[in-house]
Amino acid sequence: MTRTIRAIAAAVLSAGLAAAAPAFAGGSVSVSYSPTDPQEAEALQTGLRLYALVEGIRNGSITQNGFGNAAGLVQNGSGNLGIVHQEGDGHTGTITQNGNGNACGLFQFGRNTEAHHVQNGDDQACATVQFGW
């Protein structure tokens, strides 16, 4: 039993030391979600549309706070919502929507992240949140 406890303690301590190590330069973490189920797509669309309502966004918005950012939003169809929000420097992001009733949000923070979304069809949803360092 004592060996097991020591092994667990060593594993926890090693994990803690690894977590405390400094981050590597030029890294990023990204979480993307594109529902395949119509009910989940509707739920994500509702969340994005509520965000848009609070922020005063009608069909699309590009917000950039920082330097050296590049963003694009192309919408072909009706009832689409595209949001690109960049905080920090050196981000690149685009949303292209071909169809009707689509919603997509791209949120980039930190520096030097890149993401591109293309929606072809109707009533799709997607969201990406990225953090770069």
C-alpha positions in Angstrom: 0.0 0.0 0.0 2.8 2.4 0.9 4.4 1.9 -2.6 1.2 2.7 -4.2 0.8 5.9 -2.3 4.4 6.9 -3.0 3.8 6.2 -6.7 0.6 8.3 -6.8 2.4 11.1 -4.9 5.3 11.0 -7.3 3.0 11.1 -10.3 1.0 14.1 -8.8 4.2 15.9 -7.9 5.7 15.3 -11.4 2.5 16.6 -13.1 2.5 19.6 -10.8 6.1 20.5 -11.7 5.4 20.0 -15.4 2.4 22.3 -15.1 4.5 24.9 -13.4 7.1 24.9 -16.2 7.2 28.0 -18.4 5.1 27.8 -21.7 6.9 27.5 -25.0 7.0 30.6 -27.1 4.7 30.7 -30.1 2.1 28.3 -28.9 -1.7 28.4 -29.1 -4.7 26.4 -28.0 -7.9 26.3 -29.9 -11.4 24.8 -29.3 -13.8 24.5 -32.2 -17.3 23.2 -32.3 -19.4 22.3 -35.4 -22.6 20.5 -34.4 -23.7 17.6 -36.7 -27.1 17.3 -35.0 -29.8 19.9 -36.0 -30.9 20.5 -32.4 -27.3 21.2 -31.3 -26.8 23.5 -34.3 -30.0 25.4 -33.3 -28.7 25.7 -29.7 -25.4 27.1 -30.8 -27.1 29.5 -33.3 -29.3 30.7 -30.4 -26.3 31.4 -28.3 -24.5 33.3 -31.0 -27.6 35.3 -31.9 -28.1 36.2 -28.2 -24.4 37.3 -28.1 -25.1 39.4 -31.3 -28.2 40.9 -29.8 -26.3 42.0 -26.6 -23.4 43.4 -28.7 -25.7 45.2 -31.2 -24.6 43.0 -34.2 -27.1 42.5 -36.9 -25.7 40.2 -39.6 -22.0 40.3 -39.1 -19.2 42.0 -37.3 -15.5 42.2 -37.2 -13.9 43.6 -34.1 -10.2 44.0 -33.8 -8.3 45.3 -30.8 -4.6 45.1 -31.3 -2.0 45.4 -34.1 -1.3 43.3 -37.3 -4.7 41.5 -37.3 -6.4 40.4 -40.5 -10.1 39.3 -40.7 -12.7 38.7 -43.4 -16.4 37.9 -43.5 -18.1 36.8 -46.7 -21.9 36.1 -46.7 -23.8 34.8 -49.7 -27.5 34.2 -48.7 -29.9 35.5 -46.1 -30.3 35.3 -42.4 -26.6 34.6 -41.8 -24.6 35.7 -38.8 -20.8 35.9 -38.7 -18.7 37.2 -35.8 -15.0 37.7 -35.9 -13.6 39.1 -32.6 -9.8 39.6 -32.2 -8.1 40.8 -29.1 -4.3 41.0 -29.2 -1.8 41.0 -32.1 -1.1 39.1 -35.3 -4.4 37.2 -35.6 -5.8 35.9 -38.9 -9.4 34.8 -39.2 -12.1 34.4 -41.8 -15.7 33.2 -42.1 -17.3 32.4 -45.4 -21.1 31.6 -45.4 -22.8 30.3 -48.5 -26.4 29.5 -47.8 -29.1 30.7 -45.5 -29.6 30.8 -41.7 -26.0 30.0 -40.8 -24.2 31.3 -37.7 -20.5 31.3 -36.9 -18.4 32.9 -34.2 -14.6 33.2 -34.2 -13.0 34.6 -31.1 -9.2 35.0 -31.0 -7.2 36.2 -28.0 -3.5 36.7 -27.2 -1.4 36.7 -30.3 -0.6 34.9 -33.6 -3.7 32.6 -34.0 -5.2 31.6 -37.3 -8.6 30.0 -38.2 -10.9 29.9 -41.2 -14.5 28.7 -41.3 -16.5 27.9 -44.4 -20.2 27.1 -44.2 -21.9 25.7 -47.4 -25.6 25.0 -47.0 -28.4 26.1 -44.7 -28.9 26.3 -40.9 -25.3 25.4 -39.9 -23.5 26.6 -36.8 -19.8 26.8 -35.7 -17.7 28.4 -33.0 -14.0 28.7 -32.4 -12.1 30.2 -29.4 -8.4 30.5 -29.7 -5.7 31.7 -27.3 -2.1 32.3 -28.6 1.1 33.2 -26.8 
